[in-house]
Amino acid sequence: MLPTPARRQLVRALVPAYLAAIVGLPLVLAAAPVALAQSSAARLFALAAAPAVFAIAYLLTAGLLSTLTRRAIVAGHFPRDLGHEVYGPRRLYALCWTAVYYCTPLYHAALAVPLLKRVTLRLFGYRGALDVTLYPDTWVRDLPLLNVAEGAYLSNRCTIGTNMCTIDGKVFVAPVTIGRGAMVGHLAMLAPGSVVGDGAEIGVGCGIGMGASIGRKARVGPMSNVGHGVVIGERCDLGFGSTIGTKAVIHPGVRIPPGSVIPPRATIRTEADLPRTSTPRAFAPVADYRPPAEVMAR
């Protein structure tokens, strides 16, 4: 095993090599048929095929390179040091994935063409269902740690956060599980270790904390905040703008009024517990909102 300083230097040296391979090899494969064509017709055909050749080669090169360090995509709490035996390879895997993710036209094509979607996601280690709705700006990474079931809907610009950096220079990594037919709304954020049950709905702009569990067919209303380690039972209904404190437990079927604040570690067995433990706030449902008169007059 390499010492830490040598491993750090190796990772730094491999970054430009990876980028050169991801971009350079597809360019060569796309350009070579054009340069070697013996007739005008063959050259036209090669030119027409070049974009597809480049796209497929780019996706395959990035995916195959990611397999070299995929074993580093594991749960844990690691220092953000390139010399670390897990974090260094993680960075190389992440380089391969972001080279695809941030190349929007290619990533869009990969999601739109079923065969490309299957090959790309599987190469990066994703083992979940392929019959899921995923947008080019749905933030996902650490694909081996994603467990998404059939029919799940991950809205545009939501964040499926399998990792979270901390102020102490470390990164916390844990799997995220999303059940069959569940929905994660626009701009919602799931933290590492979170679980969303079958048929559950995470509303627009919600934050779901680390290790939180949302039960089957539960609903978390828009702009709600669910703290770390919270357990929300099956078929619960959290109203708009609710806040559930760290490690609180909401038993199945309970309805939380809009704007409620549930304290940390509280246990809500029935609605009868709410007057003692929640503090409703003056939140109006979005549908009832009316802009101030001075705004309307602009």
Order of alpha helices (4+ residues) and beta strands (2+ residues): alpha-alpha-beta-alpha-alpha-alpha-beta-beta-beta-beta-beta-beta-beta-beta-beta-beta-beta-beta-beta-beta-beta-beta-beta-beta-beta-beta-beta-beta-alpha-alpha
